Amino acid sequence: MMSYTYILILFFTIIICFISSFDSRILFNRHFGSFIKAACVVAIPFIAWDIWFTSLGVWWFNTDYTLGFVIGGLPIEEWLFFICIPFSCVFTYFCFDKFFKLDWLSSFNNLIVFFSLIVCSIVALLYYDRIYTLLTAVITFVVLFYLHFVRRVDWIGKASFVFTILMLGFFPVNGILTGTGLESPIVNYNNDDFLGIRMGTIPIEDAVYGYTQFLLVLYFFKLFKSKSHENEK
C-alpha cells in the first residue's frame, strides 16, 4: 500500500474536480482539449527542469512511495503531477471566473507584478548560489514580465487571488509530498540549494514554483480555448 502513496495523492487531488467538470452548470469537460494542450506545453520545460535538478541532486524521490516506474529519472507519478495539479488549479480558476465577478481584481495587476518583480530580483541577487531559489526567482520574473508587459493580460490579479485560495489544497498535497505525516518525505531536497525556509515541511520555493506553473498553464489554456472558439464559428 505504501507504494501507492504518490499516485493516491494525485488521484484525490483531481477526482472531485474531474467529476465536477461534467456538471451542467460548469461544463469544463468541453475544454479538456484546450487544457491538455496547455498542460503539455508547460510540462515540457518544467519536466526538463525536474529531470535536470534530479540529476544534480537538488531534489530526489523516495521510490518506496511510488509504483516503481521511472522515466528520465522521474517516477511516473511525477510526470502525472504536471497534468493532475494544473487540472485542479485551472478548473478552480474556471469556476471562480464563471460564478463570481472578479474583474475588480484586475486593478491589482500592476501592484502584484511590480512587487513580485522587485522581490524576485532581490532574491536572485542575494541567493544566486542556491540554484533552486535562483532559478525559481528568475523564471517567475520572466513569466510575470512577459504576461504583464508583453502579452498585457488582464487577469493576473484574479489568478493570484485564486492561487491564494488554492493554497488551502497546496498545503496538504505538498505537505505530504515533503514529509508531513510520513516516516520520510516522498520528495527530498538538498539544503544547500534552497533558502531553507519551510512552510511546515514545504520549501517556500515550491509555492512560487507552483504559482508560476499555474500562470503559464492558465495563459496557454485561455489561448487555446480562444482559438477553439474561433474555429467553431
C-alpha positions as CSV (number, residue, x, y, z in Angstrom):
1,M,0.0,0.0,0.0
2,M,2.9,2.3,0.7
3,S,3.9,2.2,-3.0
4,Y,0.5,3.8,-3.9
5,T,1.0,6.9,-1.8
6,Y,2.1,9.3,-4.5
7,I,-0.4,8.1,-7.1
8,L,-3.2,8.3,-4.5
9,I,-2.3,11.9,-3.6
10,L,-2.7,12.7,-7.3
11,F,-6.0,10.8,-7.6
12,F,-7.6,12.5,-4.7
13,T,-6.3,15.9,-5.9
14,I,-8.0,15.5,-9.2
15,I,-11.0,13.3,-8.8
16,I,-13.6,15.7,-7.4
17,C,-12.6,18.4,-10.0
18,F,-12.8,15.9,-12.8
19,I,-16.2,14.6,-11.9
20,S,-17.5,18.2,-11.3
21,S,-16.3,19.1,-14.8
22,F,-19.3,17.3,-16.3
23,D,-21.8,19.3,-14.1
24,S,-24.3,21.1,-16.4
25,R,-23.6,24.3,-14.6
26,I,-19.9,24.1,-15.2
27,L,-19.2,22.0,-18.3
28,F,-15.4,22.3,-18.0
29,N,-15.3,19.0,-19.9
30,R,-15.9,21.0,-23.1
31,H,-12.4,22.5,-22.6
32,F,-10.5,19.3,-21.9
33,G,-8.7,19.6,-25.2
34,S,-7.5,23.1,-24.6
35,F,-6.4,22.2,-21.1
36,I,-4.4,19.1,-22.2
37,K,-2.6,21.1,-24.9
38,A,-1.8,23.9,-22.4
39,A,-0.6,21.5,-19.7
40,C,1.6,19.6,-22.1
41,V,3.2,22.8,-23.5
42,V,4.1,24.0,-20.0
43,A,5.1,20.5,-18.8
44,I,7.9,20.3,-21.4
45,P,10.2,22.9,-19.8
46,F,9.1,22.0,-16.3
47,I,9.8,18.3,-16.7
48,A,13.1,19.2,-18.2
49,W,13.8,21.3,-15.2
50,D,12.7,18.4,-13.0
51,I,15.0,15.9,-14.7
52,W,17.9,18.3,-14.6
53,F,17.5,19.1,-10.9
54,T,17.1,15.4,-10.1
55,S,20.3,14.6,-11.9
56,L,22.1,17.3,-10.0
57,G,20.8,16.1,-6.6
58,V,18.9,19.3,-5.9
59,W,16.0,17.1,-5.1
60,W,15.3,13.3,-5.3
61,F,12.4,10.9,-4.8
62,N,11.8,8.2,-2.3
63,T,10.7,5.4,-4.6
64,D,9.2,3.4,-1.6
65,Y,6.2,5.7,-2.1
66,T,5.9,5.2,-5.8
67,L,4.8,2.5,-8.2
68,G,8.4,1.9,-9.4
69,F,8.0,3.1,-13.0
70,V,10.8,5.6,-13.7
71,I,11.2,7.6,-16.9
72,G,14.1,10.0,-17.3
73,G,15.0,9.6,-13.7
74,L,11.5,10.6,-12.6
75,P,8.8,8.4,-11.1
76,I,5.7,8.1,-13.4
77,E,3.8,9.9,-10.7
78,E,6.0,13.0,-11.1
79,W,5.1,13.1,-14.8
80,L,1.4,12.9,-14.0
81,F,1.9,15.6,-11.4
82,F,2.2,18.1,-14.3
83,I,-1.2,17.2,-15.6
84,C,-3.2,16.5,-12.4
85,I,-2.2,19.5,-10.3
86,P,-2.6,22.1,-13.1
87,F,-6.0,20.5,-13.9
88,S,-7.3,21.1,-10.4
89,C,-5.9,24.6,-10.4
90,V,-7.3,25.7,-13.8
91,F,-10.6,24.1,-13.0
92,T,-10.8,26.1,-9.8
93,Y,-10.0,29.3,-11.7
94,F,-12.6,28.5,-14.3
95,C,-15.3,28.0,-11.7
96,F,-14.4,31.2,-9.8
97,D,-14.3,33.2,-13.0
98,K,-17.7,31.7,-14.1
99,F,-19.6,32.1,-10.8
100,F,-18.1,35.2,-9.3
101,K,-17.5,38.8,-10.5
102,L,-13.8,39.1,-10.0
103,D,-12.9,41.7,-12.7
104,W,-12.2,44.3,-9.9
105,L,-9.1,42.3,-9.0
106,S,-7.5,43.4,-12.3
107,S,-6.9,46.8,-10.6
108,F,-4.2,45.0,-8.6
109,N,-2.3,43.7,-11.6
110,N,0.3,46.5,-11.5
111,L,0.8,46.2,-7.8
112,I,1.2,42.4,-7.8
113,V,3.5,42.4,-10.8
114,F,5.8,45.2,-9.6
115,F,6.0,43.9,-6.1
116,S,6.8,40.4,-7.4
117,L,9.4,41.6,-9.9
118,I,11.2,43.5,-7.1
119,V,11.2,40.6,-4.7
120,C,12.3,38.2,-7.4
121,S,15.2,40.5,-8.4
122,I,16.4,40.9,-4.8
123,V,16.2,37.2,-4.0
124,A,18.0,36.3,-7.2
125,L,20.8,38.7,-6.5
126,L,21.2,37.7,-2.8
127,Y,20.9,34.0,-3.3
128,Y,22.5,33.4,-6.7
129,D,24.5,30.5,-5.2
130,R,21.3,28.5,-4.3
131,I,20.2,27.0,-7.6
132,Y,16.5,26.2,-6.8
133,T,16.0,29.7,-5.3
134,L,17.8,31.4,-8.1
135,L,16.0,29.6,-11.0
136,T,12.6,29.9,-9.4
137,A,13.1,33.7,-8.9
138,V,14.4,34.2,-12.4
139,I,11.7,32.2,-14.1
140,T,8.9,33.8,-12.1
141,F,10.3,37.2,-13.0
142,V,10.4,36.3,-16.7
143,V,6.9,34.9,-16.7
144,L,5.3,37.8,-14.9
145,F,7.2,40.3,-17.1
146,Y,6.1,38.5,-20.3
147,L,2.5,38.2,-19.3
148,H,2.1,41.7,-18.0
149,F,4.3,43.8,-20.3
150,V,4.4,41.8,-23.5
151,R,1.1,39.9,-23.6
152,R,-0.7,42.5,-21.4
153,V,-3.0,40.0,-19.9
154,D,-5.6,41.5,-17.5
155,W,-6.2,38.5,-15.2
156,I,-3.1,38.3,-13.1
157,G,-5.0,39.8,-10.1
158,K,-7.7,37.2,-10.5
159,A,-5.2,34.4,-10.9
160,S,-3.3,35.5,-7.9
161,F,-6.5,35.6,-5.8
162,V,-7.5,32.1,-6.9
163,F,-4.0,30.8,-6.3
164,T,-4.3,32.1,-2.7
165,I,-7.5,30.1,-2.3
166,L,-5.7,27.1,-3.9
167,M,-3.1,27.2,-1.1
168,L,-5.7,25.5,1.1
169,G,-5.2,22.5,-1.1
170,F,-1.5,23.2,-1.7
171,F,-0.5,22.7,1.9
172,P,-1.9,19.2,2.4
173,V,-0.8,17.9,-1.0
174,N,2.7,19.3,-1.0
175,G,2.9,18.8,2.8
176,I,2.5,15.0,2.3
177,L,4.9,15.0,-0.6
178,T,7.5,16.7,1.5
179,G,7.0,14.5,4.5
180,T,4.1,15.6,6.6
181,G,2.5,12.6,8.2
182,L,5.1,10.2,6.6
183,E,8.1,8.4,8.1
184,S,10.2,10.1,5.4
185,P,9.5,12.6,2.5
186,I,8.5,11.5,-0.9
187,V,10.4,14.4,-2.3
188,N,13.7,15.3,-0.6
189,Y,15.7,18.5,-1.0
190,N,19.4,19.4,-0.8
191,N,19.5,22.0,1.9
192,D,22.4,23.8,0.2
193,D,20.2,24.5,-2.9
194,F,17.3,26.5,-1.5
195,L,16.7,29.1,1.2
196,G,15.8,26.6,3.9
197,I,12.6,28.5,4.7
198,R,9.8,26.0,5.0
199,M,6.1,26.3,5.5
200,G,5.7,23.2,7.7
201,T,7.7,20.7,5.6
202,I,7.3,22.7,2.3
203,P,10.1,24.8,0.9
204,I,8.8,28.3,0.2
205,E,10.2,28.0,-3.4
206,D,7.6,25.3,-4.0
207,A,4.8,27.8,-3.6
208,V,6.4,30.2,-6.1
209,Y,7.2,27.4,-8.5
210,G,3.5,26.3,-8.3
211,Y,2.3,29.9,-8.9
212,T,4.5,30.3,-12.0
213,Q,3.4,27.0,-13.4
214,F,-0.3,27.9,-12.7
215,L,0.1,31.3,-14.5
216,L,1.7,29.6,-17.6
217,V,-0.9,26.8,-17.9
218,L,-3.7,29.3,-17.4
219,Y,-2.2,31.6,-20.1
220,F,-2.0,28.8,-22.7
221,F,-5.4,27.4,-21.6
222,K,-7.0,30.7,-22.4
223,L,-5.1,31.0,-25.6
224,F,-6.1,27.5,-26.9
225,K,-9.7,27.9,-25.6
226,S,-10.0,31.2,-27.6
227,K,-8.6,29.6,-30.7
228,S,-11.0,26.7,-30.3
229,H,-14.0,29.1,-30.1
230,E,-12.8,30.8,-33.3
231,N,-12.6,27.5,-35.1
232,E,-16.1,26.7,-34.1
233,K,-17.5,29.8,-35.7
